[in-house]
Amino acid sequence: MRLVDVVAGLAAGRICSVDMVEQVLAKIAAGNADLGAVWHLAEAEARMAARVSDARRASSAPLSELDGVPVGLKDNIDVAGWPMTNGLGTAWIAEADAWITARLRALGAIPIAKLAMHEAALGATSDNPHHGRVHNPIRHGFTPGGSSGGSAAAITAGWLPLTFGTDTMGSVRLPAAYCGCVGFKPARDVLPLDGVFPLAPSLDHLGPLTATVADVALAMRVITGGADRPLGRPLRLAVPKDMAGVAVDAEVLAAFEAAVSRLRTVAEVEEVDLGLNLAELRKAGLLIVVAEGADALAEMRARVPEALSSELTGFLDYGLKAAPEKVAARRAVLDAAGPALAAVLSIFDGVLLPTAPQTSFPFTQDAPANQADLAALANATGAAAITLPCPVGEGMLPIGLQIVGDVPFGALAELERALG
């Protein structure tokens, strides 16, 4: 379900919001028992909002292009009056909307569902010990990635045209890559995090997931009020000479290299030395995540300790026990990544990387330790990053191509077309 098609259909009167909402509700009712992507569905509220939206359009007074569009939100994003879990084994009612929720409402968009996630957003499988697994829509029994697994699954399943997730070490981009959709992490502070349950405030980001680049571009333009800038010259992209310490699976590397070859037809692509060990960057980031996460979850852990799994508690304990000098050393590693990336981006528009070193894997398999090795760079530096699906052979699982850097959406759409 493409956002641009929904928006165009609403604007032209070919579809109405009431019908869109009913279509979404029917799809979720038919498939959620198998997929597990939706944890809360606001049926009555969404139907009422759709009727109001259709009345605005009938009066030629839509609030924005997104007026009447149903949207899903990860369950660490506050929606006033809705239950909130942050993926934990407890629930509470949000007292106020998060910034993104309030912004969507002001634009006439319709929050319709809270979407499944990894516990506390600390993990990349969305195999939740309290609420059950989210399955990959491409292959049942396989992970959709995480922590925004429900947000990606709902897009790939065709249930929603726009969802939002959070990304601390790749948690928007990894599930998008595993599920075969588009996931965008804007640069730091572009989308405020007010009303989002924090994990690691120094690394947390909010971002949309959609079917195409044009969908992301539309959502970001309307939400932020910013216009895309023309590039006026060929896009210049950097590709690491090696994967900087990351063990990338052979099928992922082959698909990535084939995708880069296609992009050479529309962009100038040059191999570079990033001057970074990406695997070490991820390891440093993980310690910062569990250290900051221990603070973010301290009140919840003290009040309802049974709401946190033993695995999550173990991660947080590791963060609590980490020596201050060790945390400071790891933060210095992250801080050094900013100037290194900036040096590359002073010459190039973006850096090409695989999004994840592997494809989705079955729940019977342990999660690879290196899932976020290629994604952590954008969080450490606060750079914008997007993942696009790579072309893959029939029967293959999706593979993501990541572009790190502030590349205009028009240029990203050209890359998407080149990928086919």
C-alpha positions as CSV (number, residue, x, y, z in Angstrom):
1,M,0.0,0.0,0.0
2,R,1.8,3.1,-1.2
3,L,1.2,6.4,0.7
4,V,1.4,8.4,-2.5
5,D,-1.4,6.4,-4.0
6,V,-3.6,6.8,-0.9
7,V,-3.0,10.5,-0.8
8,A,-3.7,10.9,-4.5
9,G,-6.8,8.9,-4.2
10,L,-8.1,10.9,-1.3
11,A,-7.4,14.2,-3.0
12,A,-9.1,13.1,-6.2
13,G,-12.1,11.6,-4.4
14,R,-11.5,8.2,-5.8
15,I,-11.4,6.8,-2.2
16,C,-12.6,8.1,1.1
17,S,-11.0,7.9,4.5
18,V,-13.9,5.8,5.9
19,D,-13.3,3.2,3.3
20,M,-9.5,3.3,3.9
21,V,-10.0,2.7,7.6
22,E,-12.4,-0.2,7.0
23,Q,-9.9,-1.7,4.6
24,V,-7.1,-1.4,7.2
25,L,-9.3,-2.9,9.9
26,A,-10.3,-5.8,7.7
27,K,-6.8,-6.6,6.8
28,I,-5.6,-6.6,10.4
29,A,-8.6,-8.7,11.5
30,A,-7.8,-11.3,8.8
31,G,-4.0,-11.5,9.3
32,N,-2.9,-10.3,12.8
33,A,-3.4,-13.7,14.5
34,D,-0.6,-15.1,12.2
35,L,1.6,-12.0,11.9
36,G,1.3,-10.5,15.4
37,A,2.2,-7.0,14.3
38,V,-0.6,-5.1,16.0
39,W,-1.1,-4.9,19.7
40,H,-3.8,-2.3,20.0
41,L,-6.4,-1.2,17.5
42,A,-8.5,1.9,18.0
43,E,-11.4,0.9,15.8
44,A,-14.2,3.3,17.0
45,E,-11.8,6.3,17.3
46,A,-10.4,5.7,13.9
47,R,-13.9,5.4,12.3
48,M,-15.0,8.6,13.9
49,A,-11.8,10.4,12.8
50,A,-12.3,9.1,9.2
51,R,-15.9,10.5,9.1
52,V,-14.7,13.9,10.3
53,S,-11.8,13.8,7.7
54,D,-14.2,13.0,4.9
55,A,-16.4,15.9,5.9
56,R,-13.5,18.2,5.8
57,R,-12.6,17.1,2.3
58,A,-16.2,17.4,1.2
59,S,-16.0,21.0,2.3
60,S,-12.7,21.5,0.4
61,A,-10.9,22.0,3.7
62,P,-8.5,19.2,4.3
63,L,-5.9,19.9,7.0
64,S,-3.0,18.5,4.8
65,E,-2.3,15.9,2.2
66,L,-2.2,13.4,5.0
67,D,-5.7,14.2,6.1
68,G,-7.6,10.9,6.4
69,V,-4.6,8.6,6.1
70,P,-4.4,5.8,8.7
71,V,-1.1,5.6,10.5
72,G,0.5,3.0,12.8
73,L,2.8,3.8,15.7
74,K,5.3,1.7,17.6
75,D,4.2,0.9,21.1
76,N,6.8,3.1,22.7
77,I,5.1,6.2,21.3
78,D,2.4,7.9,23.4
79,V,-1.1,8.2,22.1
80,A,-3.4,9.9,24.6
81,G,-5.9,7.6,26.2
82,W,-4.4,4.5,24.6
83,P,-2.6,1.7,26.4
84,M,1.2,1.8,26.2
85,T,3.6,-1.0,27.0
86,N,7.1,-0.1,25.6
87,G,7.2,-3.8,24.9
88,L,7.3,-4.6,28.6
89,G,5.0,-7.0,30.6
90,T,2.8,-4.2,31.9
91,A,0.6,-1.4,30.5
92,W,-0.5,2.1,31.3
93,I,-2.6,4.7,29.7
94,A,-0.8,7.6,28.0
95,E,-1.9,10.9,29.4
96,A,-0.9,13.0,26.4
97,D,0.2,12.5,22.8
98,A,3.8,12.3,21.8
99,W,5.0,15.1,19.5
100,I,4.7,12.9,16.5
101,T,1.2,11.8,17.4
102,A,0.0,15.4,18.0
103,R,1.6,16.5,14.7
104,L,-0.1,13.7,12.8
105,R,-3.4,14.6,14.3
106,A,-2.9,18.3,13.5
107,L,-2.4,17.2,9.9
108,G,-5.6,15.2,9.9
109,A,-3.8,11.8,9.8
110,I,-5.5,9.0,11.8
111,P,-3.6,7.1,14.4
112,I,-5.2,3.6,14.2
113,A,-2.9,1.1,15.7
114,K,-0.1,0.5,18.2
115,L,2.5,-1.8,16.7
116,A,4.5,-4.6,18.2
117,M,8.2,-4.2,19.2
118,H,11.1,-5.8,20.9
119,E,11.0,-5.6,24.7
120,A,12.0,-2.0,25.7
121,A,13.3,-1.5,22.1
122,L,16.5,-3.3,23.2
123,G,16.9,-6.0,20.6
124,A,16.5,-6.7,16.9
125,T,14.2,-9.8,16.6
126,S,10.8,-8.6,17.9
127,D,10.4,-11.9,19.6
128,N,8.7,-10.4,22.7
129,P,8.6,-12.5,25.9
130,H,5.4,-10.8,27.1
131,H,3.3,-10.3,24.0
132,G,4.5,-12.9,21.5
133,R,6.5,-13.0,18.3
134,V,6.1,-10.8,15.3
135,H,6.6,-12.9,12.1
136,N,8.2,-11.7,8.9
137,P,5.4,-11.2,6.3
138,I,7.8,-12.7,3.7
139,R,8.4,-15.9,5.6
140,H,6.5,-17.1,8.6
141,G,8.6,-18.3,11.5
142,F,11.4,-15.8,10.6
143,T,12.1,-12.6,12.4
144,P,11.0,-9.3,10.9
145,G,13.9,-7.6,12.7
146,G,13.6,-5.1,15.4
147,S,13.1,-3.4,17.5
148,S,10.4,-1.8,15.3
149,G,9.3,-5.2,13.9
150,G,5.6,-4.5,13.9
151,S,6.1,-1.2,12.1
152,A,8.0,-2.9,9.2
153,A,5.7,-6.0,9.1
154,A,2.6,-3.8,8.8
155,I,4.0,-2.0,5.8
156,T,5.2,-5.1,4.0
157,A,1.9,-6.9,4.7
158,G,0.1,-4.0,3.0
159,W,-1.9,-3.1,6.0
160,L,-0.9,0.5,6.4
161,P,0.7,3.1,4.1
162,L,2.7,4.8,6.9
163,T,4.1,3.7,10.2
164,F,6.6,5.1,12.7
165,G,9.3,3.4,14.7
166,T,12.3,4.3,16.7
167,D,15.9,3.7,15.8
168,T,18.7,3.6,18.4
169,M,21.1,1.2,16.7
170,G,19.2,0.6,13.5
171,S,15.8,-0.3,14.9
172,V,13.9,1.3,11.9
173,R,16.4,0.3,9.2
174,L,17.0,-3.3,10.3
175,P,13.4,-4.4,10.2
176,A,12.8,-2.5,7.0
177,A,15.8,-4.4,5.5
178,Y,14.6,-7.8,6.8
179,C,11.0,-7.2,5.6
180,G,11.8,-5.6,2.3
181,C,10.4,-2.1,2.7
182,V,11.8,1.4,3.1
183,G,12.9,2.7,6.5
184,F,14.2,6.2,7.1
185,K,16.1,7.5,10.1
186,P,16.2,11.3,9.8
187,A,19.2,13.3,11.2
188,R,19.2,13.9,14.9
189,D,16.5,16.2,16.3
190,V,14.5,16.5,13.0
191,L,11.6,14.6,14.5
192,P,11.3,15.5,18.3
193,L,11.3,12.6,20.7
194,D,8.8,14.1,23.2
195,G,6.4,11.5,24.4
196,V,8.6,8.6,23.2
197,F,9.8,6.2,25.9
198,P,13.5,6.6,25.8
199,L,16.1,3.8,25.6
200,A,19.4,5.7,25.0
201,P,18.6,9.4,24.6
202,S,22.0,10.2,23.0
203,L,21.3,7.7,20.2
204,D,17.5,7.5,19.9
205,H,15.8,8.7,16.7
206,L,12.2,8.5,15.4
207,G,11.5,7.6,11.8
208,P,8.9,6.5,9.2
209,L,8.6,3.2,7.4
210,T,6.9,3.0,4.0
211,A,6.7,1.1,0.8
212,T,8.8,3.5,-1.3
213,V,11.1,6.5,-1.2
214,A,8.3,8.8,-2.6
215,D,6.2,7.8,0.4
216,V,8.9,8.8,2.9
217,A,9.5,12.0,1.0
218,L,5.8,12.9,1.1
219,A,5.5,12.1,4.8
220,M,8.6,14.0,5.8
221,R,7.7,17.1,3.7
222,V,4.2,17.4,5.2
223,I,5.3,16.6,8.7
224,T,8.3,18.9,8.8
225,G,7.1,21.6,6.4
226,G,10.4,21.4,4.6
227,A,11.0,21.2,0.8
228,D,13.3,18.8,-0.9
229,R,16.4,20.5,-2.4
230,P,17.5,20.0,-6.0
231,L,21.0,18.6,-6.3
232,G,21.8,20.0,-9.7
233,R,24.6,17.6,-10.4
234,P,25.3,13.9,-10.4
235,L,25.1,12.2,-7.0
236,R,28.4,11.3,-5.5
237,L,28.5,8.2,-3.4
238,A,31.2,6.5,-1.4
239,V,31.5,2.7,-0.9
240,P,33.9,1.3,1.8
241,K,36.9,-0.5,0.3
242,D,36.0,-3.2,2.9
243,M,33.3,-3.6,5.4
244,A,35.5,-2.3,8.2
245,G,35.7,-5.3,10.5
246,V,32.1,-6.5,9.7
247,A,31.5,-10.2,8.8
248,V,28.9,-9.8,6.0
249,D,27.2,-12.9,4.7
250,A,28.2,-13.9,1.2
251,E,24.6,-13.6,-0.2
252,V,24.2,-10.1,1.3
253,L,27.6,-9.0,-0.1
254,A,26.8,-10.3,-3.5
255,A,23.4,-8.5,-3.6
256,F,25.0,-5.3,-2.3
257,E,27.8,-5.4,-4.9
258,A,25.2,-6.0,-7.7
259,A,23.1,-3.1,-6.4
260,V,26.1,-0.8,-6.3
261,S,26.8,-1.7,-10.0
262,R,23.3,-0.6,-10.9
263,L,23.7,2.6,-9.0
264,R,26.9,3.4,-11.0
265,T,24.5,4.1,-14.0
266,V,23.0,7.1,-12.2
267,A,25.6,8.2,-9.7
268,E,29.4,8.7,-9.3
269,V,30.5,5.9,-7.0
270,E,34.0,5.7,-5.6
271,E,35.6,3.3,-3.1
272,V,37.0,5.0,0.0
273,D,38.6,4.1,3.3
274,L,36.1,5.2,6.0
275,G,38.7,5.4,8.7
276,L,36.4,3.6,11.1
277,N,36.0,0.1,12.5
278,L,32.3,-0.3,12.2
279,A,32.1,-3.5,14.4
280,E,33.9,-1.7,17.2
281,L,31.6,1.2,16.8
282,R,28.6,-1.1,17.3
283,K,30.2,-2.6,20.4
284,A,30.8,0.9,21.8
285,G,27.3,1.9,21.1
286,L,25.8,-1.2,22.8
287,L,27.5,-0.3,26.1
288,I,26.1,3.3,25.8
289,V,22.7,1.8,25.1
290,V,22.6,-0.4,28.2
291,A,24.1,2.2,30.4
292,E,21.6,4.9,29.4
293,G,18.8,2.2,29.2
294,A,19.5,1.3,32.8
295,D,18.7,4.9,33.8
296,A,15.7,5.2,31.4
297,L,14.1,2.0,32.8
298,A,15.1,2.5,36.5
299,E,11.7,3.7,37.7
300,M,9.9,1.0,35.8
301,R,12.2,-1.7,37.1
302,A,11.8,-0.5,40.7
303,R,8.0,-0.2,40.5
304,V,7.1,-3.3,38.5
305,P,10.2,-5.5,38.3
306,E,8.2,-8.5,37.0
307,A,7.5,-6.5,33.9
308,L,11.1,-6.9,32.7
309,S,12.4,-10.2,31.4
310,S,15.5,-11.8,32.9
311,E,17.3,-11.1,29.6
312,L,16.5,-7.4,29.7
313,T,17.4,-7.2,33.3
314,G,20.7,-8.8,32.6
315,F,21.5,-6.2,29.9
316,L,20.6,-3.4,32.2
317,D,22.7,-4.8,35.0
318,Y,25.6,-4.9,32.7
319,G,25.1,-1.2,32.0
320,L,24.8,-0.4,35.7
321,K,28.0,-2.3,36.6
322,A,30.1,-0.8,33.8
323,A,32.9,1.3,35.1
324,P,32.5,5.0,34.4
325,E,35.9,5.1,32.7
326,K,34.9,2.3,30.4
327,V,31.6,4.1,29.5
328,A,33.6,7.3,28.9
329,A,36.0,5.4,26.6
330,R,33.2,3.9,24.6
331,R,31.5,7.3,24.3
332,A,34.8,8.7,23.0
333,V,34.7,6.0,20.2
334,L,31.3,7.2,19.2
335,D,32.3,10.8,19.3
336,A,35.2,10.2,17.1
337,A,32.9,8.7,14.4
338,G,31.3,12.1,13.8
339,P,34.5,13.8,12.4
340,A,35.4,10.7,10.4
341,L,32.1,10.5,8.7
342,A,32.0,14.3,8.2
343,A,35.3,14.1,6.4
344,V,33.8,11.6,3.9
345,L,30.6,13.5,3.5
346,S,32.5,16.7,2.8
347,I,33.4,15.0,-0.5
348,F,30.5,12.7,-1.1
349,D,26.7,13.0,-0.7
350,G,26.3,9.7,1.0
351,V,27.9,6.4,2.0
352,L,26.6,3.1,0.7
353,L,26.5,0.1,3.0
354,P,24.5,-3.1,3.4
355,T,21.8,-2.4,6.0
356,A,22.4,-5.6,7.9
357,P,25.2,-8.2,7.5
358,Q,22.6,-11.0,7.1
359,T,19.0,-11.6,6.0
360,S,16.1,-12.5,8.3
361,F,16.6,-15.7,10.2
362,P,14.3,-18.2,11.9
363,F,13.3,-17.8,15.5
364,T,15.0,-21.1,16.2
365,Q,18.3,-19.5,15.5
366,D,20.1,-17.2,18.0
367,A,20.3,-13.6,16.9
368,P,23.7,-12.7,15.4
369,A,25.8,-10.4,17.5
370,N,26.6,-8.3,14.5
371,Q,23.1,-7.3,13.4
372,A,23.7,-3.6,14.0
373,D,27.4,-3.4,12.9
374,L,26.5,-1.5,9.7
375,A,23.6,0.5,11.2
376,A,25.2,2.0,14.3
377,L,27.3,4.6,12.4
378,A,24.2,6.7,11.6
379,N,23.1,6.8,15.3
380,A,26.6,7.5,16.6
381,T,26.9,10.5,14.3
382,G,23.3,11.6,14.1
383,A,23.5,11.4,10.3
384,A,20.4,10.7,8.2
385,A,20.2,7.1,6.9
386,I,17.7,5.2,4.7
387,T,17.4,1.6,3.7
388,L,16.1,0.5,0.3
389,P,15.4,-3.0,-0.8
390,C,18.1,-4.6,-3.0
391,P,17.0,-6.6,-6.0
392,V,17.2,-10.3,-5.0
393,G,16.4,-13.6,-6.8
394,E,13.1,-15.4,-6.6
395,G,12.6,-17.1,-3.3
396,M,15.3,-15.1,-1.6
397,L,14.7,-13.1,1.6
398,P,15.0,-9.3,1.4
399,I,18.3,-7.5,1.6
400,G,18.7,-3.9,2.4
401,L,20.9,-1.2,0.8
402,Q,21.7,1.6,3.2
403,I,22.6,5.2,2.2
404,V,24.1,7.3,5.1
405,G,24.0,11.0,4.6
406,D,21.7,13.9,3.9
407,V,20.8,12.8,0.3
408,P,17.8,14.7,-1.3
409,F,14.7,12.5,-1.6
410,G,14.6,13.2,-5.4
411,A,18.1,11.7,-5.7
412,L,17.1,8.8,-3.5
413,A,14.1,8.1,-5.7
414,E,16.4,8.0,-8.7
415,L,18.6,5.4,-6.9
416,E,15.4,3.4,-6.1
417,R,14.5,3.4,-9.8
418,A,17.9,2.3,-10.8
419,L,17.7,-0.6,-8.4
420,G,14.5,-1.6,-10.1
